[in-house]
Amino acid sequence: MNSKLILLTIGFILGLFTASFYYLYFVTISNPNSTQNSTTTDHSQHIMNGMPSMNSMMKEYSDLEYLNLMIIHHQDALDMAKRALVSSSNNFIRSLSENIISSQSKEINDMKTEIDKIINTNR
């Protein structure tokens, strides 16, 4: 199978996972006080479109929620880049993957440090 097709497939699957996680966490779990009647239209929209509605995507969330979601996002990119290094012989893809691993690993560490600062400030 072509390595580009494999990477696109992995990206698509990771995108579906991320969208499902977003929907599960932000629309259902983090909104326990909503009534069934008030969310029926939204839930129907999610099922039909396979993605959260624009209203639910505009939900405000805390700095900690944002940082945690960004860490998940960056970790997905790291996983894909590591796989690409193993499977690709394309110089551009290998260089891009090395850059992603370097930059996003640092950003994950920076975000974890910021999470610690936020938690320690709120104690």
N, C-alpha and C positions, 0 to 999 in steps of 0.2 A: 504494500500500500504506500502511496506517495506520502512523504514526511509532511508536506504542507497540508495535505488533506487530514492527516492524523492530528496536527496542531489545531486546525480549524475545528475539527470534531471535539477535541478536548476543550477548546475555548467555548464552544457552543454548550457543552455539557456543564462547564463551570458557570457559565452565564445563567443557565436554567437553575442550577443549584443556588446561586446567589439570589436570583429573583424569588425562588421558593422560600429561602431563608428570610428574606426581607418581608415577604408576605406573612409568613408564619409568625415571625417575631413582632413586627411593627403593626400589623393590621389585626392580628387575632390575640396573641399573648399579651402584648403591652397595652391592650385596650379592653380590659376585662369588664369595665362598667358600661360598655355599649350594649344596647338592647338588640335583640334579633331583628325587630322591625326596622330600626334605624339603619342597620347595615345590610339589609337584604339586597338592596340595589347595588351597593358596592361589591358584595360577595358575588352577585351574578355577573357583574362587570369583570371581576377578576377571573372567574371561571371562563367566561367567553373570550377574554383577551389573553389570558395566561399571564398577565402582568398586573401590578397594582394600578389603581386609578390615579389620575393626576392629583386628586385631593389627598389621597393617602400618601403619595410620594412627597407631598409638600409638608408632611408632618414635621414639626420641629422636634429635634432630639438633642439630648445633652452632649456636652463635649466628650464625655466618656463613651457614650454610644457611638458617636462619630469615629473616635479613635479606634475603638474595638472593631467596627465595620471596616475601617481602612486597613487595619492589620490583616483581617481576613482577606480583603481584596489584594493586598500586596503579597500575602502568602500564596494565594492562587497564582499570581504572576511568577513568583519564585519557583513554584512547583513546575509550571509550564516551561520556564527557562531552563531548569535543570534537565527536564526530559529532552528538550531541544538540543542541549549540548551533547547528550548521549546519542541521539538518533540522527542529527543533521550533519551533513558535510558542507553545507552552504556557508561560505565565509561571513556573509552578512548576518544570517540567522545566528551563527555562533557568536559573533561580536555583539550583536544586540542582546543575546541571552546573557553573556558575560556582564554587560553593562547593567542589565536589569538586576542580576544577582547582586552586583556590587552596590548599586544605588538603593534598591528597595530593601536590602538587608539593613543598610544604615538607617533608612527611614523607619523601618519597623522598630529598630532599637531606639531611635529618637522618640517615636510614639509611645513606646513602653515607658521610657523615662518620663515623658509628659504625663502619662497616666499615673505614675507613682507620685509625681508632684501634685496633681489634682487631688488624689486620694489623701495625701499627707496634709494638704492645705485645709481640707474639709474635716479633719479630725478634731 
